[in-house]
C-alpha cells in the first residue's frame, strides 16, 4: 500500500476494511471509498458532490481537516452541498436556487451583506429576494 492510499483510507476511516471486497461495503463505506480515491489523486482540482453527507460528526471533522490541508497546499476544491454549515467552511460560496445564481463571496461577506448570522440564513433571505424580484417582473 502506498503512503497516499494509507493516509486517504485513514482519513475516511476505511483502513481496517481495505482487504474486504468493495461489493460487501455498505453505501456509506462506498461513499467514503470514493472520497478516499479522490483525496489521493494529484489532480489540481477536486470536484466533490456532498462529500460528507451521511458521515458521523467526528469523521466529518477529519475529512474537512484533510480538505483544508489540500486546499492550503494549492489544490482547488469545488464542493456542492445543501448543508449550509459546510458552506461556512469554504473560502468562497456560490449560492444557486432553482438553477439561478443568487450571490457569491466569502461566508463572512455573504453574512454581512444580508445582515445574518449564517450562510443558511443568507441563502433564505437571498432566495426570497430573488423570488420577489421575479414576481415584480411578471407583473
N, C-alpha and C positions, 0 to 999 in steps of 0.2 A: 504494500500500500504506500502510496506517495504521501509526503507530508501535507500537501494541499488537500488530498482526499480525507486524510485523518482529521485535519482541522475542520473541514466542512462537515464531516459526519459528527464530530464532537459539537459543533455549533448548533446543529439541528437535532442533537440527542439520538443519533442512529448508530453509534459506534458498535453497540452490542448486537445489532441486527444486520450488520453488513454481510455476514455469511449466509443469511436467510434468503430464500428466493423472494424476489420482488412480488411475485404472484400471491405470496402469503401476507404481504403488507396490508395494513388497514388503509383506508382512504387518507387518514391523517399522516400516516407514515409515508405514503406515496407522495403526498404534497411536500413533506419535509425532504424527501429524497430529491425531488425536482429542484427544490431550493438549494440543497447541497451541491447539486450538479452545476447550477448557475453560479454559485459562490466560488467554485474552484476554477472557473474559466479565467483566461487572461483577456477576455473581451473588454474593450474600453467602456462599453455601455451595457448595463443590465436593464432589462425591462421586466418588471415583476408585477404580476397581477394579484393583488391582495395577498402578499406573501405570508402574513401571519394569522390569517383567518383560521379559527379552529385550533389554535395553538395555545397551550397553557401560558399564563402570565410570566412565569419565570423564564421559560424557554423563549417567549416573545421578547423579553428584555435582552437576552443573549443574542438573538438574531438581529435586533436593532443595533446592538453594540457592534456587531460584525459589519452590518451595512454602513454604519458611521465610519468605522475603520477603513473600509474600502473606499468610501467617498473621500475621506481625508487623504488617501493615497492617490487621488486623482481620478478615480473611476466615476463615471456619470451613472447615476441610478435613477431610473424613472419608475415610479410606483403608482399603480391605480389602487384606489381604496374608497370604500364607503364609510370607513371607520375614521371619523374626523380627528380623534386623538392621535391617530397615526400620522395624519397630515400635519399635525403640530410638530412632529419630529423632523419634518422635511425643511430643506433650505428655501425652496420656492414651492408654492402651491398654485396650481391652475385649477380653478373651480369651473365645472361644467354642470349644467342642469338641462335635462331633456335634450341633450346634444348641442346645447348652445353655451357659448363662452359667457361666463359671468364676471370673473375677475381673476387677477393673479398678483402675486407678491409673496414676500416672506410671511410666515404666520403672524409675526408681530405687526407688519404693515397692514395686513388684512384686518386684524382685530382692531387696530387703531382707526382704520378707515370707517369701519362700521360701528365703532364705539361699543364693542362687546368683549367678553372675556374668553371666548373660544372661537376656533375656526368653524366649529359646528354652528354656533350662533350666527357667525358672519355668513355662512352658506345659506342659512334660512332667511336672514334679512335680505341678502343679495338676490336670492331666488324670488322672494316676494316682490322686491322692487322690479325685477325683470318682468314678472307676470303683470304687474300694474302698468308698466310701460307698454306691454304688448296689448293690453286691453284698451289703453288710450289710443293706440294706433288704429285699432279696429273701429273705434267709434267714429 
